[in-house]
Amino acid sequence: MKTKLIKKIMMLTITTITAIGMFSVGASASWRQNTHGWWNQKGNGYSMGWDRIGSQWFYFNPDGYMKTGWLKDGDKWYFLNSNGDMKTGWVQDAGKWYYLNPNGDMAYNTAVDGYILGPDGAWTVDINVTTGAAVNITITPTTEAAVTLPFSGNDDNKYLDKFNKEKEKVEKFLDKTKEKLDEQTQKMQQKLNQAWWYLHR
């Protein structure tokens, strides 16, 4: 009887110690916050660099604090939202759109889903794949510089119309200039022909 009682007490003690140990490990790997920011406690230390927590990736500075916003790691850029988790896909920041590849690094100098991304990764100009015409830009006549216009649903047709009107003006000007040049060339040719005739009669 005493032997059975001792065995039960020993089993209960072992179970309690195991449970306490498991709770301590679970509690030691958790989020903490102070006036400087968030960090992830890991035992007696904390997370540094990239760390996968749950299904999300986070980045922690050398001092252990969680990073947010843009992060340059090596020669690649990543975007961490206000919660600290790494973003993928399309992201809007400071009024500009960026595309982050499935592994999180920013795409640049390429086209994604028909949208052209510049050297800084920001969406710049759309190209109509059917006509090859630039969409969502206009030409400033005084500087002849392309200016990106804000995209706002169906309003892009308004900007395209403006672009086409400016294009028509330029084409008309070029046509008139060509006509004048053709006239001048024809007159010069006639004078040369007359001069040749007088010299060789």
Secondary structure, 3 states (H helix, E strand, C coil): CHHHHHHHHHHHHHHHHHHHHHHHHHHHCEEEEECCEEEEEECCEECCEEEEECCEEEEECCCCEECCEEEEECCEEEEECCCCCECCEEEEECCEEEEECCCCCECCCEEECCEEECCCCEEEEEECCCCCCEECEEEECCCCEEEECCCCHHHHHHHHHHHHHHHHHHHHHHHHHHHHHHHHHHHHHHHHHHHHHHHCC
